Amino acid sequence: MSSKLSPFLNLEYHEDKKKKINWTGFLILSVLTQ
């Protein structure tokens, strides 16, 4: 069971990480362009 779910959890984790990275990049950009 857990081995079946683990790829999905991993994918979601990486997607979440990407979103956070995009968000911080957006914040940095908005600060730099002000």
PQR file of N, CA, C, O and H, with PARSE charges and radii, in Angstrom:
ATOM      1  N   MET A   1       0.830  -1.210   0.000 -0.4000 1.5000
ATOM      2  CA  MET A   1       0.000   0.000   0.000 -0.0000 2.0000
ATOM      3  C   MET A   1       0.865   1.261   0.000  0.5500 1.7000
ATOM      4  O   MET A   1       0.715   2.126  -0.863 -0.5500 1.4000
ATOM      5  N   SER A   2       1.749   1.354   0.953 -0.4000 1.5000
ATOM      6  CA  SER A   2       2.547   2.580   1.042 -0.0000 2.0000
ATOM      7  C   SER A   2       3.483   2.723  -0.165  0.5500 1.7000
ATOM      8  O   SER A   2       3.758   3.836  -0.613 -0.5500 1.4000
ATOM      9  H   SER A   2       1.870   0.651   1.655  0.4000 1.0000
ATOM     10  N   SER A   3       3.970   1.587  -0.687 -0.4000 1.5000
ATOM     11  CA  SER A   3       4.846   1.655  -1.854 -0.0000 2.0000
ATOM     12  C   SER A   3       4.074   2.135  -3.079  0.5500 1.7000
ATOM     13  O   SER A   3       4.649   2.749  -3.978 -0.5500 1.4000
ATOM     14  H   SER A   3       3.747   0.683  -0.322  0.4000 1.0000
ATOM     15  N   LYS A   4       2.773   1.856  -3.115 -0.4000 1.5000
ATOM     16  CA  LYS A   4       1.936   2.350  -4.224 -0.0000 2.0000
ATOM     17  C   LYS A   4       1.739   3.859  -4.104  0.5500 1.7000
ATOM     18  O   LYS A   4       1.736   4.572  -5.108 -0.5500 1.4000
ATOM     19  H   LYS A   4       2.305   1.358  -2.384  0.4000 1.0000
ATOM     20  N   LEU A   5       1.575   4.339  -2.876 -0.4000 1.5000
ATOM     21  CA  LEU A   5       1.282   5.760  -2.662 -0.0000 2.0000
ATOM     22  C   LEU A   5       2.528   6.632  -2.741  0.5500 1.7000
ATOM     23  O   LEU A   5       2.447   7.814  -3.075 -0.5500 1.4000
ATOM     24  H   LEU A   5       1.578   3.760  -2.061  0.4000 1.0000
ATOM     25  N   SER A   6       3.673   6.047  -2.435 -0.4000 1.5000
ATOM     26  CA  SER A   6       4.885   6.848  -2.301 -0.0000 2.0000
ATOM     27  C   SER A   6       5.231   7.693  -3.533  0.5500 1.7000
ATOM     28  O   SER A   6       5.632   8.844  -3.362 -0.5500 1.4000
ATOM     29  H   SER A   6       3.738   5.087  -2.164  0.4000 1.0000
ATOM     30  N   PRO A   7       5.098   7.178  -4.773 -0.5600 1.5000
ATOM     31  CA  PRO A   7       5.384   8.052  -5.932  0.2800 2.0000
ATOM     32  C   PRO A   7       4.484   9.280  -5.986  0.5500 1.7000
ATOM     33  O   PRO A   7       4.927  10.371  -6.347 -0.5500 1.4000
ATOM     34  N   PHE A   8       3.205   9.089  -5.621 -0.4000 1.5000
ATOM     35  CA  PHE A   8       2.271  10.215  -5.657 -0.0000 2.0000
ATOM     36  C   PHE A   8       2.657  11.258  -4.619  0.5500 1.7000
ATOM     37  O   PHE A   8       2.647  12.459  -4.893 -0.5500 1.4000
ATOM     38  H   PHE A   8       2.846   8.203  -5.328  0.4000 1.0000
ATOM     39  N   LEU A   9       2.995  10.789  -3.431 -0.4000 1.5000
ATOM     40  CA  LEU A   9       3.397  11.717  -2.366 -0.0000 2.0000
ATOM     41  C   LEU A   9       4.657  12.456  -2.785  0.5500 1.7000
ATOM     42  O   LEU A   9       4.786  13.661  -2.568 -0.5500 1.4000
ATOM     43  H   LEU A   9       3.003   9.814  -3.209  0.4000 1.0000
ATOM     44  N   ASN A  10       5.589  11.719  -3.388 -0.4000 1.5000
ATOM     45  CA  ASN A  10       6.833  12.327  -3.835 -0.0000 2.0000
ATOM     46  C   ASN A  10       6.562  13.418  -4.865  0.5500 1.7000
ATOM     47  O   ASN A  10       7.134  14.506  -4.803 -0.5500 1.4000
ATOM     48  H   ASN A  10       5.485  10.740  -3.564  0.4000 1.0000
ATOM     49  N   LEU A  11       5.675  13.106  -5.818 -0.4000 1.5000
ATOM     50  CA  LEU A  11       5.334  14.069  -6.856 -0.0000 2.0000
ATOM     51  C   LEU A  11       4.730  15.323  -6.251  0.5500 1.7000
ATOM     52  O   LEU A  11       5.106  16.440  -6.605 -0.5500 1.4000
ATOM     53  H   LEU A  11       5.210  12.222  -5.869  0.4000 1.0000
ATOM     54  N   GLU A  12       3.777  15.127  -5.323 -0.4000 1.5000
ATOM     55  CA  GLU A  12       3.132  16.270  -4.699 -0.0000 2.0000
ATOM     56  C   GLU A  12       4.144  17.102  -3.928  0.5500 1.7000
ATOM     57  O   GLU A  12       4.082  18.332  -3.941 -0.5500 1.4000
ATOM     58  H   GLU A  12       3.471  14.219  -5.036  0.4000 1.0000
ATOM     59  N   TYR A  13       5.073  16.436  -3.260 -0.4000 1.5000
ATOM     60  CA  TYR A  13       6.108  17.145  -2.504 -0.0000 2.0000
ATOM     61  C   TYR A  13       6.942  18.023  -3.436  0.5500 1.7000
ATOM     62  O   TYR A  13       7.212  19.184  -3.129 -0.5500 1.4000
ATOM     63  H   TYR A  13       5.123  15.437  -3.250  0.4000 1.0000
ATOM     64  N   HIS A  14       7.343  17.463  -4.567 -0.4000 1.5000
ATOM     65  CA  HIS A  14       8.160  18.226  -5.507 -0.0000 2.0000
ATOM     66  C   HIS A  14       7.376  19.388  -6.110  0.5500 1.7000
ATOM     67  O   HIS A  14       7.925  20.471  -6.314 -0.5500 1.4000
ATOM     68  H   HIS A  14       7.123  16.520  -4.817  0.4000 1.0000
ATOM     69  N   GLU A  15       6.091  19.163  -6.396 -0.4000 1.5000
ATOM     70  CA  GLU A  15       5.253  20.240  -6.911 -0.0000 2.0000
ATOM     71  C   GLU A  15       5.168  21.369  -5.891  0.5500 1.7000
ATOM     72  O   GLU A  15       5.248  22.545  -6.246 -0.5500 1.4000
ATOM     73  H   GLU A  15       5.646  18.283  -6.230  0.4000 1.0000
ATOM     74  N   ASP A  16       5.004  21.002  -4.619 -0.4000 1.5000
ATOM     75  CA  ASP A  16       4.920  21.988  -3.552 -0.0000 2.0000
ATOM     76  C   ASP A  16       6.219  22.773  -3.462  0.5500 1.7000
ATOM     77  O   ASP A  16       6.203  23.991  -3.285 -0.5500 1.4000
ATOM     78  H   ASP A  16       4.939  20.047  -4.331  0.4000 1.0000
ATOM     79  N   LYS A  17       7.342  22.077  -3.583 -0.4000 1.5000
ATOM     80  CA  LYS A  17       8.645  22.726  -3.524 -0.0000 2.0000
ATOM     81  C   LYS A  17       8.787  23.723  -4.666  0.5500 1.7000
ATOM     82  O   LYS A  17       9.281  24.834  -4.475 -0.5500 1.4000
ATOM     83  H   LYS A  17       7.355  21.087  -3.727  0.4000 1.0000
ATOM     84  N   LYS A  18       8.350  23.315  -5.858 -0.4000 1.5000
ATOM     85  CA  LYS A  18       8.425  24.190  -7.025 -0.0000 2.0000
ATOM     86  C   LYS A  18       7.617  25.454  -6.792  0.5500 1.7000
ATOM     87  O   LYS A  18       8.073  26.556  -7.098 -0.5500 1.4000
ATOM     88  H   LYS A  18       7.949  22.412  -6.014  0.4000 1.0000
ATOM     89  N   LYS A  19       6.402  25.292  -6.244 -0.4000 1.5000
ATOM     90  CA  LYS A  19       5.540  26.443  -5.983 -0.0000 2.0000
ATOM     91  C   LYS A  19       6.215  27.402  -5.015  0.5500 1.7000
ATOM     92  O   LYS A  19       6.181  28.618  -5.204 -0.5500 1.4000
ATOM     93  H   LYS A  19       6.032  24.397  -5.996  0.4000 1.0000
ATOM     94  N   LYS A  20       6.829  26.845  -3.976 -0.4000 1.5000
ATOM     95  CA  LYS A  20       7.498  27.692  -2.985 -0.0000 2.0000
ATOM     96  C   LYS A  20       8.668  28.435  -3.615  0.5500 1.7000
ATOM     97  O   LYS A  20       8.888  29.614  -3.337 -0.5500 1.4000
ATOM     98  H   LYS A  20       6.857  25.857  -3.822  0.4000 1.0000
ATOM     99  N   ILE A  21       9.418  27.736  -4.469 -0.4000 1.5000
ATOM    100  CA  ILE A  21      10.561  28.366  -5.137 -0.0000 2.0000
ATOM    101  C   ILE A  21      10.064  29.476  -6.063  0.5500 1.7000
ATOM    102  O   ILE A  21      10.636  30.566  -6.096 -0.5500 1.4000
ATOM    103  H   ILE A  21       9.239  26.778  -4.695  0.4000 1.0000
ATOM    104  N   ASN A  22       8.991  29.194  -6.818 -0.4000 1.5000
ATOM    105  CA  ASN A  22       8.420  30.210  -7.700 -0.0000 2.0000
ATOM    106  C   ASN A  22       7.962  31.413  -6.898  0.5500 1.7000
ATOM    107  O   ASN A  22       8.155  32.556  -7.314 -0.5500 1.4000
ATOM    108  H   ASN A  22       8.526  28.309  -6.792  0.4000 1.0000
ATOM    109  N   TRP A  23       7.352  31.155  -5.741 -0.4000 1.5000
ATOM    110  CA  TRP A  23       6.827  32.232  -4.906 -0.0000 2.0000
ATOM    111  C   TRP A  23       7.955  33.103  -4.393  0.5500 1.7000
ATOM    112  O   TRP A  23       7.850  34.329  -4.436 -0.5500 1.4000
ATOM    113  H   TRP A  23       7.195  30.227  -5.403  0.4000 1.0000
ATOM    114  N   THR A  24       9.041  32.497  -3.906 -0.4000 1.5000
ATOM    115  CA  THR A  24      10.157  33.292  -3.399 -0.0000 2.0000
ATOM    116  C   THR A  24      10.812  34.079  -4.532  0.5500 1.7000
ATOM    117  O   THR A  24      11.213  35.229  -4.353 -0.5500 1.4000
ATOM    118  H   THR A  24       9.126  31.502  -3.872  0.4000 1.0000
ATOM    119  N   GLY A  25      10.915  33.442  -5.701 -0.4000 1.5000
ATOM    120  CA  GLY A  25      11.471  34.151  -6.852 -0.0000 2.0000
ATOM    121  C   GLY A  25      10.619  35.349  -7.227  0.5500 1.7000
ATOM    122  O   GLY A  25      11.142  36.407  -7.578 -0.5500 1.4000
ATOM    123  H   GLY A  25      10.590  32.507  -5.846  0.4000 1.0000
ATOM    124  N   PHE A  26       9.314  35.184  -7.151 -0.4000 1.5000
ATOM    125  CA  PHE A  26       8.388  36.270  -7.447 -0.0000 2.0000
ATOM    126  C   PHE A  26       8.565  37.411  -6.452  0.5500 1.7000
ATOM    127  O   PHE A  26       8.590  38.581  -6.833 -0.5500 1.4000
ATOM    128  H   PHE A  26       8.889  34.325  -6.865  0.4000 1.0000
ATOM    129  N   LEU A  27       8.688  37.062  -5.182 -0.4000 1.5000
ATOM    130  CA  LEU A  27       8.876  38.082  -4.151 -0.0000 2.0000
ATOM    131  C   LEU A  27      10.169  38.855  -4.377  0.5500 1.7000
ATOM    132  O   LEU A  27      10.193  40.082  -4.290 -0.5500 1.4000
ATOM    133  H   LEU A  27       8.668  36.111  -4.873  0.4000 1.0000
ATOM    134  N   ILE A  28      11.245  38.125  -4.668 -0.4000 1.5000
ATOM    135  CA  ILE A  28      12.545  38.773  -4.909 -0.0000 2.0000
ATOM    136  C   ILE A  28      12.454  39.708  -6.101  0.5500 1.7000
ATOM    137  O   ILE A  28      12.961  40.829  -6.059 -0.5500 1.4000
ATOM    138  H   ILE A  28      11.226  37.127  -4.739  0.4000 1.0000
ATOM    139  N   LEU A  29      11.797  39.239  -7.181 -0.4000 1.5000
ATOM    140  CA  LEU A  29      11.649  40.063  -8.376 -0.0000 2.0000
ATOM    141  C   LEU A  29      10.863  41.331  -8.071  0.5500 1.7000
ATOM    142  O   LEU A  29      11.243  42.421  -8.499 -0.5500 1.4000
ATOM    143  H   LEU A  29      11.385  38.328  -7.214  0.4000 1.0000
ATOM    144  N   SER A  30       9.770  41.187  -7.333 -0.4000 1.5000
ATOM    145  CA  SER A  30       8.933  42.358  -7.044 -0.0000 2.0000
ATOM    146  C   SER A  30       9.703  43.362  -6.196  0.5500 1.7000
ATOM    147  O   SER A  30       9.532  44.570  -6.360 -0.5500 1.4000
ATOM    148  H   SER A  30       9.462  40.301  -6.985  0.4000 1.0000
ATOM    149  N   VAL A  31      10.535  42.881  -5.304 -0.4000 1.5000
ATOM    150  CA  VAL A  31      11.350  43.791  -4.478 -0.0000 2.0000
ATOM    151  C   VAL A  31      12.392  44.495  -5.347  0.5500 1.7000
ATOM    152  O   VAL A  31      12.631  45.693  -5.192 -0.5500 1.4000
ATOM    153  H   VAL A  31      10.673  41.899  -5.171  0.4000 1.0000
ATOM    154  N   LEU A  32      13.004  43.750  -6.256 -0.4000 1.5000
ATOM    155  CA  LEU A  32      14.056  44.318  -7.087 -0.0000 2.0000
ATOM    156  C   LEU A  32      13.520  45.353  -8.070  0.5500 1.7000
ATOM    157  O   LEU A  32      14.212  46.314  -8.405 -0.5500 1.4000
ATOM    158  H   LEU A  32      12.809  42.777  -6.382  0.4000 1.0000
ATOM    159  N   THR A  33      12.279  45.153  -8.532 -0.4000 1.5000
ATOM    160  CA  THR A  33      11.740  46.052  -9.557 -0.0000 2.0000
ATOM    161  C   THR A  33      11.084  47.294  -8.965  0.5500 1.7000
ATOM    162  O   THR A  33      10.665  48.182  -9.708 -0.5500 1.4000
ATOM    163  H   THR A  33      11.717  44.372  -8.260  0.4000 1.0000
ATOM    164  N   GLN A  34      10.988  47.368  -7.649 -0.4000 1.5000
ATOM    165  CA  GLN A  34      10.356  48.537  -7.048 -0.0000 2.0000
ATOM    166  C   GLN A  34      11.297  49.732  -7.064  0.5500 1.7000
ATOM    167  O   GLN A  34      10.933  50.811  -6.597 -0.5500 1.4000
ATOM    168  H   GLN A  34      11.328  46.646  -7.046  0.4000 1.0000
TER
END
